[in-house]
């Protein structure tokens, strides 16, 4: 199997990354920030939650506002679209911005549990 770059192994759960989405319909599309919520480094695959700058998206269920701050590297407040969690090849993750703080990551994890009906 050929080596793919970049390797998702360099990213941690809670990292805010720049990712390239290719969505259809109501799915997110284009290059945008995302939160790494899972990874399988051996397969160079990451599970990510896309972010949007459209604060109006907060009206949808399974979303959480992520305020910009120096640690996460965002340039403006964003909304994590947890209901659009997806798996992507590591080649579509371009770079790291920063990481969520523990409170933000806990909120995202809580919504992921609700999304997948986990206890």
C-alpha positions as CSV (number, residue, x, y, z in Angstrom):
1,X,0.0,0.0,0.0
2,X,1.5,3.4,-0.9
3,X,2.3,5.9,1.9
4,X,-0.2,8.8,2.0
5,X,0.7,12.2,3.3
6,X,-0.1,14.0,5.5
7,X,-0.4,11.2,8.0
8,X,-3.4,11.6,10.3
9,X,-1.2,10.2,13.1
10,X,0.1,13.7,13.6
11,X,-3.3,15.0,14.7
12,X,-4.9,14.5,18.1
13,X,-8.6,14.3,19.1
14,X,-9.8,17.8,19.5
15,X,-7.4,19.4,17.0
16,X,-8.9,22.1,14.7
17,X,-7.7,21.5,11.2
18,X,-8.2,22.9,7.7
19,X,-10.0,20.1,5.7
20,X,-11.3,19.8,2.2
21,X,-14.9,18.6,2.0
22,X,-16.7,17.4,-1.1
23,X,-20.3,17.4,0.0
24,X,-23.5,17.0,-1.9
25,X,-26.9,18.4,-1.1
26,X,-26.9,19.9,2.4
27,X,-23.5,18.6,3.3
28,X,-20.6,20.9,3.8
29,X,-18.4,21.5,0.8
30,X,-15.1,23.2,0.1
31,X,-12.1,23.9,2.3
32,X,-13.0,24.8,5.9
33,X,-12.1,24.2,9.5
34,X,-13.0,20.9,11.1
35,X,-12.5,19.2,14.5
36,X,-10.7,15.8,14.6
37,X,-12.9,13.5,16.7
38,X,-11.4,10.2,15.7
39,X,-8.7,8.6,13.6
40,X,-7.3,5.4,12.3
41,X,-3.7,6.2,11.6
42,X,-2.9,2.8,10.0
43,X,-5.4,3.6,7.3
44,X,-4.7,7.4,7.2
45,X,-8.4,8.1,7.9
46,X,-9.8,10.7,10.3
47,X,-13.3,11.3,11.6
48,X,-14.1,15.0,11.6
49,X,-16.8,17.5,12.5
50,X,-17.1,20.4,10.0
51,X,-17.2,24.0,11.2
52,X,-19.2,26.8,9.6
53,X,-18.9,30.5,10.2
54,X,-22.7,30.8,9.7
55,X,-23.8,31.4,13.3
56,X,-27.4,31.0,12.1
57,X,-26.6,27.2,11.8
58,X,-26.9,27.1,15.6
59,X,-30.6,26.7,15.1
60,X,-30.1,23.1,14.0
61,X,-29.9,20.2,16.5
62,X,-26.5,18.7,17.4
63,X,-24.6,21.9,16.9
64,X,-22.3,23.8,19.3
65,X,-20.8,27.3,19.1
66,X,-17.0,27.4,19.2
67,X,-15.8,30.8,20.1
68,X,-12.6,32.0,18.5
69,X,-9.5,32.1,20.7
70,X,-5.7,31.8,20.4
71,X,-5.6,28.1,21.3
72,X,-8.1,26.9,18.6
73,X,-6.7,29.3,16.0
74,X,-10.1,30.2,14.5
75,X,-10.4,33.7,13.1
76,X,-14.0,34.1,14.0
77,X,-16.7,32.3,16.1
78,X,-17.9,29.2,14.4
79,X,-20.6,26.4,14.7
80,X,-19.6,22.8,14.9
81,X,-22.0,20.8,12.8
82,X,-21.9,17.6,14.8
83,X,-24.7,16.0,12.8
84,X,-22.5,16.2,9.8
85,X,-19.7,14.1,11.3
86,X,-17.8,12.3,8.5
87,X,-14.7,10.2,7.8
88,X,-12.1,11.5,5.4
89,X,-8.8,10.4,3.9
90,X,-5.9,12.2,5.6
91,X,-4.8,13.7,2.2
92,X,-7.8,16.0,2.6
93,X,-6.6,17.5,5.9
94,X,-4.3,20.4,5.0
95,X,-3.0,21.7,8.3
96,X,-3.6,22.3,11.9
97,X,-5.0,25.6,13.3
98,X,-5.0,24.7,17.0
99,X,-7.1,22.6,19.3
100,X,-10.3,22.9,21.3
101,X,-10.1,23.6,25.0
102,X,-11.4,20.7,27.3
103,X,-14.8,22.3,27.8
104,X,-15.4,22.7,24.1
105,X,-14.2,19.1,23.4
106,X,-16.5,17.8,26.1
107,X,-19.5,19.6,24.5
108,X,-18.7,18.1,21.1
109,X,-18.3,14.6,22.6
110,X,-21.6,14.9,24.4
111,X,-23.3,15.7,21.1
112,X,-21.5,12.9,19.3
113,X,-22.9,10.5,21.9
114,X,-26.4,11.8,21.4
115,X,-26.0,11.6,17.6
116,X,-25.0,8.0,17.7
117,X,-27.4,7.1,20.6
118,X,-24.5,6.1,22.9
119,X,-24.7,6.1,26.6
